[in-house]
C-alpha cells in the first residue's frame, strides 16, 4: 500500500472523469473573482453565473483538492452543535435563522444534483447519529427534542430499531434524520464545476493567487500565469489556504480525519450492513463514521492523520472496529485509505468576514462542508448582488488567529492516537 493515494483515496478512483479546466494565463477583468474550487466556491460560481453575473474561479490545485474531495460524504442538516447551543452563542433571531438555513441545506444539495444531473452516488435516505453509551443516548434525546420543536423530521430509534437500521447491536440507539443523505463528495464537486462552467462561469485550475491588492479599477489578483481584475472577490479557501492566503489557516484549528474503505462486501453480508445506505457516525468524543458506496464497500473513518507510523495504528483500529461493530463481515481487506483537514473554530460556529464591502468570505464549517458550503456559496452570490449583511445568518467578524492552534491540533491528534491504540483491542484480528 505504499503507493496508495492518501489524499483522495476511493473518491478519486470512483469519481467520473473531471472536466478539464486550463490554468489562467494573461490578463482579464471580471465582475466577481472566486478563490477556491471547493463546495463554497463552486456553488458561488454556479449561482453567480445563473443570475447573469460574470464570474471567474481560480483554484490553486484541482477541483475538490481540499476538504471537498476528502470528506466522508454525509449531507447533514445543521451544525455539529445542538440548536439551543447555537442560539446561546448567536442569540435567538440569528441562531434560529442559521438553524433554518442549514437545516434545509440538504434540500439545496439534492436539488442541484437533480437539476444538473450530477452523477455522485446520491442517496437521500437519511443519516444515523448512533449512541455508543447511555450518556450518548441522553444527548440524542436532547437533539431529537430540539429539532422536533423546529419541525424537523428526526426520530430517535431504540436499541432494537437502531440494530435493524445499522446492522449492528453495538449501539443503544440512533437518531434518524430524514433530511439528510450521502454523496460521493468529489464527484459532487466535479458536477458543480461542470454545471458552473455550463452556466457561463470561467473556471481555472492550477492557478494559485500569489498576491492581492486593491486598485482604482478593483481588486487585482496576481496568479502564476497572469492578472485578474475583479469588481468583487469571494474567498473560499477553507482549511487549505495557500500562497497569498496561507495565513488564513492560522484562523482555524487543524483537525485531521481519515477513512479506510474495504473491498466490496459479499451480497449476502451487504444486506445486513446499513441496509438503507444511510451514513452513520457515533456520539463518542473521538467519533467514528460508517457508510457504504455504490459498489458495496464499507467506509470507516475517525479522527487522525495517516502519515508515517500512524498509518498502521489507525489501520489496525479500523480492522478492529469493523470486527466489533459489524462482526458479520469477518476478516476483509482494506483497499483504500485517505485523510484530510477539517477547518475548525473554537466555538464550532462558521465565520463571516467582510474584509471590504467587495471582498467577503464564509469559512470553517467544522466538519459539515457539503450542505453549509453549498448554501453559503449561494448566499454569498446573493450578497454580491445585494450587499446586505443580513443575507448571511452569521455575525460579521474580523479574522483572528487562534491562540495555540498548533497545540490544540496536536492535542486532538495525540488523543486520537492514544484512543485508537487502546480502543477495542480485545476484538483485534
Buried (B, 14 or more C-beta within 10 A) or exposed (E): EEEBEBBBBBBBEBBBEBBEBEBBEEEBBBBBBBBBBBBBBBBBBBBBBBEEBBBBBBBBBBBBBBBBBBBBBBBBBBBBBBBBBBBEBBEEEBBBBBBBBBBBBBBBBBEBBEEBEBBBBBBBBBBBBBBBEEEBBEBBBEBBBBBEEEEBEBBBBEBEBBBEBBBBEBBBBBBBBBBBBBBBBBBBBBBBBBBBBEBBBBBBBBBBBBEBEEEEEBBBBBBBBBBBBBBBBBBBBBBBBBBBBEEBBBBBBBBBBBBBBBBBBEEEBBEBBBBBBBBBBBBBEBBBBBBBBBEBBBBBBBBBBBEEEBBEBBBBBBBBBBBBBBEEBEEBEBBBBBBBBBBBBEEBBBBBBBEEEBBBBBBBBBBBBBBBBBBBBBBBBBBBBEEEBEBBBBBEEEEEEBEEBEEBBEEBBEBBBEBBEEBBEEBEE
